[in-house]
Amino acid sequence: DLHSFPTRRSSDLCREPKPDLYSVWNRRRQLLQRAKAAQENQQSEKADRNPDTDESKPAPTTSWQDMVVSELGMTQRLLPTNPKSYSLWSQRLWCIELLSDPKITAREFALLAKMLKADERNFHAWAYRLMLCRIAAKDCQEELDHATAMIEGNFSNFSAWHFRALYLQLLAAGRNNNGSDAHTSLSEFDLAKLADMAQEDSEMCHSAFYTDPFDQSSWIHHKWLLSACGPRQVTVGMHIRNTSDDSENWQVALSCSLPLVSLEGVKLFDTDGEEMEGSFNALAWCDGHSPTEQASLLKASARGSSHACMWRWSSNSTNGGDGRRPSAVLFSSGSIRAVGVGGSSFLAACSISVGGDSDLRALNSVHIVPCCNAQGESIEPILDIQAELQVCAELREVEPDCRWVMLQMVDLYEFEGMNKEAKDLLQELQRIDPARIGYYKDRESSLDMLAAFQARLAADVLSGNLDLQGFKRKTIPRQLLPFVAGADSVKLDNDKGDINGKTLVPSVWQQ
């Protein structure tokens, strides 16, 4: 009987469970939800009855709101001895959302202040604060100042740096913390404001570097800051093949080193210079991305966005194999838009300047092209890369064997296209940090493969059967996708023998 819930509550809810028994917490939620539903139904039935003839059961002495508040009190008693219990923090957030009481939500920040004072690096408390900020629509600047104060107290605080990164994006986009995603398009950012905040962040990182160059929290934030500046150039591959031996039945596809949002305004022409009717459609493939990038792409797909690295031409003609051979692609200004995933969230969307309104690009070719903003202007680095390199060089003179300094210099060298210097540092890292030698060799082989491809921007790189053995790789880095996506098969190094490109190497023809 649901109306006897207060009696059962004394035996089920008043017992304090062990913090990590999530099944027990789930059971408590069910009981609280049933109490809420029972009392709401009772109130609804009472409102529909005649007060003179009403013989319904008396209302429960304890309201469901009081039960939930009591649940908050119990979790508060358990948190000091179990500050990193997932179940406790999850239960507390569930109670706050169920109550939807601004006064109770506001009081939670006082509890968080005490928890973070006891352990300023408690990422459970930081994550809970983030959820509360979205519920309460807290001011972004206020939260940014809070994260800054925590960093100034102890810069070895990963969560505080992460908080700062999140609110930098929101403030640069001129948005309040209303629960929406921080990722936004380039056109929404105030780039001047963004540059000022990025410079301030860089100086904070420099102070942490000089204080303790071996602490990784500030280096990780600095690495994110550089990646958040957005890509300066993108590689675009244009592929064509004949799918029939006895007739001309042509397929055309594009591949890109960054996921593309759209290919609006892209036109295809045949050998006679006549425009062909049709459009490029996204290919649903994301296996070649890291788990973080896959999650970002799938999330974008759920919102209705077609983010993909590979696109194939679909003809509007009923006779697709009419023998007309595609010859070139025309890219109008701003016709391609790319999205940065896995870190490049400041410039979440940018145009690719592949050519002007009169520039035709031949098929079976690869183009390394600059990125532009929404106004068609080239994207310049928000930070002074040479100045950042100088800081790292000075630190290396003091700590020549600090791998964090050297890794950051590798990223900066790659950002500037100084691949030889990057390779030299990767070889030095293999010597001083043998525990991660596989990672350093992998990055070195990526640079070797990129140099080889850039030296061979020809049709034989884009089609047929490619033999890429000797680079000591089992997969293809995403930034090199345009060089190999049009191939029929790719051979890579593998201890168990050659692998087929259909399995680990994405192809625009295998979709």
N, C-alpha and C positions, 0 to 999 in steps of 0.2 A: 504494500500500500504506500503510494508516494506521500500521502499526507502524514505518515508516521516517520517521515525522514528525520526530523530533529531527534527522535529517540534512537534511530540507527546511527545518527551522526556521533552520538556519544561513544559508540563502540568502534566505529570505522574511522572517523575523521579526527578524533581527539588523540589518537595514537600517533606519535611522531615516528615516521618511517626512517629507515636508513637513507641517507641522501642520494645514493647512487642507484637505488632500486627504482628504475624508471617505470616499471610496470605498476608499482604501487602508486606512483604519482599520477599515472594515467587513470587508474581506478578512482583516485580522489577527484580528478577533474570530472569524470563521469557522474560521480555522486553530487558534486556541486552543480553541474548542469541540470541534473534531474531535479534537484531542489529548486533551482531557478524556474524551470519549466512548470513544476507542480504549483509553486506559489503564484506564478503568472496566470495559470489556468484557473486556479481557485479565485483569484481576484476578478478574472473575466466572468466566471460563472456567477459570482456574487453580484456583479453589476447588472447581470441580466435577470436576476430573480427579484420577486416582490419582497421588500423588506419585512412586510407584515407576516408573510408565510414562510419566510426563510428558515429552514431547519438544517442548513449545511454545517459541516464540521467547523469548529473554531479555527481561526487563523493560527498558524504556527507562531510560537513565542519568539523564535529567532528567524530573522529575515535572511534571505540568501546573500544579500550584501554584507551582513554581519559575518556570515560564514566565510566569505571570501576575504574580508578584512582580517578575520582570525587566521586564515591560511597565510596571509602576508606576514602576520606576526610570528607564526611558527617558522617560516622560512628565514625570517630575520634572526631568530634565535639560533638557527642551525648554521647560518652563513659564516660567522666568525671562526668556527672550528672546521668548516668545509668551504673555504672561499673559492675553490676551483671545481665545484660540482656542477656539471652541466645540467643535471636534473633540477637542482635548486634554482638556478638562474632562469631556466626555462619555465618552471612553475610560477615563479614570481612575475615574469613578463606576461604569462597567460592570465594571471589574476588582474594585472593592471589593465590589460586590454579588455577583459570581461567587465570590469567596473566602469571604465571610461569616465573616471572622475578626475578632472584637471587638478583639484587640490591634492588628491592622493598622489597623482603622477608627479607634481611639483615637489612633494616631500621626498620622493625617491632620490633626488639629486643630493640631498643631505646624507643619505645612507651611502651613496656612491662615494662621496667625498671622504667618509670615514674608511671605506674599504680600500680606496686608492691611497690613502695616507698610510694604511698598514702595509700595502703592497702596490706600489705605483706601476708595476708591470703586469698586474693581473688582467690578462686579456679578456677574461670572462666579464669582469666589471666594465672594461672599455666597450666591449660589444653590447652589453646591456645599456650602457649610456647612449650608444649610437641609436639603439632602438627607441629609447625614451625620447631622444631629441627629435626623432621623426614623428613620434606620437604627439609630442608637445609643440612641434614646429618651432623649436628653439632657434634663436638668432644665430646665423652662421658665424658672424664676426665674434660673437661671445664665445662660441665653441672653439674657434681658431685661437683666440687668446688663451683659453684654458689649456689647449694642447701645447701652445708655446710656453706657458708657464711651467708645465710639467717637464718639457724638454730642457728648459733652463735649470730646473732643479736637478735633473739627471738625464743627460742626453742619451744614455744607453737604455732607451725605452722605445721598443719597436712599435707598440700600440699608439703612443703619442705621435710618432712620426707618421704613422698610417692615417691617424685622425687629421693631422695637418694636411696631408696630401689630399684627402677627401674634401675638406672644406676649402682648400685653395681652388679646386675645380668649381665648386658651387659658387664661390664668391666671384671668380673670374667670369662665370656665366651670368652673374647678376641674379642668382636664384636663392630663395630661402630654403631651409631644410624642411621641405614639406613632404618628405617621404619618397620623392622621385629619385630616379637613378642619376648619379653624378655624370654619367657619360652623356655628352651633348655634342651638337655639331659646331664646327668651326665658326660659322656665321654668328653664333650666339655669344662667343667669347669677346670680352674687351681685351684685345691683345696688349694694349699699353699697360693696363692694370695687371694683366697676367705677367708681363715682363718684369714689372716692379716687384711683385710678390715672389717670382722665381728667383730674382737676384737676392732678395732677402733670405730666401731659403738656402741658396747657395752659400751665402756668408755664414749662416748658422752651421751648415755642414762643415765649412772650412774650420770654424772654431773647434768643432768636435774632432776633426781630423788631427789638428795640431795637439789637442789635449791627449787623445789616445787613438793613434792611427790603427790599432789592432781591433778596435771595437767596430763590429759590423753594422750596427743599426743605422748609423749616419751614412755609411757607404751605400747601403741598400736604398736609402731614401734619395741619395744623390744620383744613383743609377736610375731610379724611377724618374727623377727630375729631368735627366737627360733624354730618356726615352719619351717622356711626355712632351718634349719639344716638337715631336712629330717627325715623320719621315721627310727627308729633303729630296729624295728621288725614289722612283718606283720603276721596276722592270716590267715591261709589257711584251708578251710574245703573241705573234699572229700566225696561226697555223692553217694549213690547207692540205687536203688529201683527196684522192679519187677512190671511191668505194667500190667501183666496178671495173673489171678487167676488160670487158667488151664494149663499154660505153663510158661517157663522161658524166659521172654522178658525183659532184663535188660536195665536200663538207668543209665548213669554215668554223674556226673557234679562236677565242682569245683566252689568254691566261695572264695572271698578274701576281706579283710578289706580295701584294696586300689584298685582302678581301675587298671586292668592289660593291658599292651600294647600287649603282645604276650605270647603264651605258646609253643614256639619253642622247639623241642626236648623232649616234654613230651610224654611218652609211656604208654600204658595200657596193662596189662597182665591178663590172666585168671587164674583159680585155678590150672591148670596144668603147669603154668609157661610159656605158649606160648604167644607171642606178638599178640595183636589184631590190625587189620588194621583199621585206621580211624584217626580222629583229633578232637580237641576241638574247637568249634565255639562260638563266643561271643554272649551273649543274649542281645538284645536291650532293656535295662531297666535302667532308671536313676532316677525314681521318688523318691527314698529314699535319694537322695542327697539334699543338700541345694541348693537354687537358684543359688548361685555363682558356685557351683560344677557342677550343671546341665549345666550351660552356658559353662563351660570349657569342659565338656564331649561332648556336642553338637558341639562345635567349633572344637574339635579334630576329631569328626566323619566327619565333613564337609571336613577336610583335608585328609580324607581317612584312618584315624587311627581307629582301633577297640578297643577303651578303654571301658572296662566293668568290673564289679565286679563279674559277674557270667558267666560261660562257660559250655557248654554241649557237651558231646562226640557224634560224628556222625560217624557211622561205614561205611567203604568203601565197606563192603560186601553187595551183593544184598539180602542176607537172613539175615536180622538184628536179627531175633529171633531164631537163630540156637541153643539156649540152653546153649551156652558157658557163664559161669558166670564170669564177671570181678572181679578181686580179689585185685589188687594192682596197684599203679602208680609209674613209675620210672621217676625221675627228674634228667636230666643231668645237669652239672654245668652251671649256668646262663640261664637255660631253661625258667624261668619265669622273666618277666620284669614288674615292677609296675610303675605307674605314680602318683606323688603327685599333687593333685588339691586343690584349696582353700587355698593357702598360701605356700605349700611346693614346691616352684618354683626353689629354688637353686638346689635341687636334683630332678629334674623333672622326671628322669627315673633312676631306680635302679634295680639290680637283687635281687632275693630272694633265699637265700641259703636253699633250702628245703632238700637237700641231695646230696651225691656224686653220681658218675656214677654207683655205685653198691648198692645203698640204695633204697629198695622198701618201699613205704608208703602204709599202708593198707587203703582200702576204709572204709567209715563210721567212720572217725576220724577227729580230728582237730589238727593242728600243729601250734604252735607259733614259728616262725622262724626268724632269723636275716636277715637284708638286707646287700647286698654287692655292691661294686662299679663295674665298667665295668671290672676290673681286678680280680674280685672274692674276694677282700679284704673286711673285715667287715667295715661298715661305723661307724666311731666314731663321737661323737658330735663335731662340730666346736668350740663351746664355752664350757668352763669349767662349767658344771652345778652346781657343788658344790660351786664354787666361786660365781655364780649368786645367789644361795640360801643364801650364807653368806651376800651378799649385801642387799638382801631383809630382812633378819633377823635383820640386824643392823637398817634398816629404820623402821621396825616395832616397835623396841624398842623406837624410837623417836615418831612415829605416830602409836600407837597401833590400831586405828580405821580407818586407811586408807584402803579402800576396794581395791584400785589398787595394793597395796603391797600384800595384802592377795590373790587376784586373781592370781597374777603372781606366788606366792608361790604354789598355787594349781596346776598350769600348770607345774611348775618345779618338784613338787612331783610326778605328774602323769608321767612325762617324765622319772623319775628315778624308777617308779614302787612302790613308797611309798604311796599306796592308803589310808592307815589308817590316815596318817598325812593330806592328802588332804581332807578326809572326815571331820576331826576335824575342819579344816579351813572353809569348806563350812557350817558347822553348826554354826560357829561363825559369818560368813557373813550373815546368815539368821537373826541373832539377831541384828546386827548393821545396816543392810541395808534391812529392810522389804519390801521396794518398789520393790525389785527384788527377792523376796523369791522364786517365781516359778522357775526362772532360776537356783538358787542354789540347790533347791530340785531336779530338773531334772538332774543336774550333779551328785548329790549324788546318785540318783537311778541308774544312769549309772554305777557308781563304784560298787554298790551293785550287779547289774546284772552281771558285768564282773567277780567279785569275785566268784559268784555262778557258772558261766559257767566254769571258770578256774578250779574250784574244781570238776567239773563233766565232764571231757573230755572223754565221753563214748558215745556209740551208741544211748542211749536213749535221749541224748541231741540233736541228729542230725536228728531223724526221728520220724514218728508217729505224734500224737497230743500233742503239748506242752502247758502246763498250766503255764503261767508266771504271773498270777495275784498275787498281793501283792507287786510288785515292784513299783507301782504307776506310771506306764508309759502307754502311748497310742501308742507309736511307738518304733521301735528298733533302737538304734544307729548304724551307719554304721560299726563301728569297731567290733560290735558283730554279723554282718551279717553271717559269716561262721558257727556260732553255731546254727542258726535257718533256714538257707536257704534250708535245706534238709527236713524240717518238712512238713507234710501234712497240718497242720493248727496250728495256734498259738493263744492262748487266752491272752489278755492283759487287764489291768484295763481301764475302761471307765465309765463315769458317766451315760451313756445311756445304759449300758449293755456291754456284751462281743462283741468284734469285730472279724471278720474273718481274718485270716492271709492273705487271698487272696487279701484283699483290701489295708491294710497298711503295711503288712510285706511281703517283696519280697521272692519269692520261685523259686528255679531253675526248679521246675516241672510245674509251671503255665505259662510259656512263650509259 
